[in-house]
Amino acid sequence: MSEILNPKNTEKARLQWRCRRGMLELDLLLEPFVENTYDSLSDEQKQQFHALLDFQDQELLECLMLQKPPEDERLNDIISKVRSTV
């Protein structure tokens, strides 16, 4: 029971929920990334990932598919990391 109430588990569950999007393609990119890689990111990279999650689905997909670069070039690092987990 204490495992469920652990703030770290709660944060991760919220993040996993936030990664569930309206597009299967995004789910297939984001969910494995959170499960397998997110915990090992630096604080700055985690902030970048959260910034990506603020994008609308279509804009996020275009960035992750390298069809359109993000306006903030600092996000290119996290985009590469997400793409490399697939």
N, C-alpha and C positions, 0 to 999 in steps of 0.2 A: 504494500500500500504506500509506503514512503517513497518508493520509486516513482509512482504516479504523481505524487505531490512535489517532487523535486523541481525547482524552478527551471533548471536546465532542460528537463524533459518537456515542461510546459512550453518553454520558448521554442523548442524544436518542433513540437506539435503545431504550434501557431504558424511557424514558418512553413511547415509541410502543407498546412491548409492554405496558406497564402500562395503557394506554388501551384495549387490546383487551379487551372485556368479553363477558359472556354474552348481551348484548342488542344486536341490530342498531341500535336507536335510539341507544344510547349510542355505539357505534362511529361512527355517522354524525355525531354531535355532537363527540366528543372528538378523533378522528383528524385532521380538518381543522384544528381549533383548534391542535393541537400543531404541525402542519406549517406553518401560515400565521401564527400569532400568538404562540405561546409564547416565541420568542426575543426578542420586543420587550417582554415584560412586565418590570416592576420585580421586584426580589428578593422583596418582600412579596407581590406578586401571584402569583409562582411558588410561594411557600409556601402561599398560599391554594389554588392549583390542586392541589398535592400533598395538601392536606387534603381536598379534594373527592374525590380518587381513593381515599382511605381509606374512603369510604362504601361500603356494600353497594349492589349494582346497583339494586335497587328504590328505595332511599332516594335515590340519586343521580339516577335518572330523575325521581322526583317533584320534586326540587329544581330540576332543569333545565327541567322542564315547568311550573314555577311552581304545582304542585299542593300543595306543602307547603314552607313556608320552612325554611331550615336553622336549627338551634338557635343557631349562631354567626352573628349578623347581619353580621359582617365578610365573610362569604363571598358576600354578595349582589352585590358588585362583580364578582367573578370569574365568578359565574353569568351575569351580564349580558353579560360579555365572551364567554363561551363561546357563549351564545345568539346573539349578534350576528354570529358568523362563519358561520352557516349561511344 
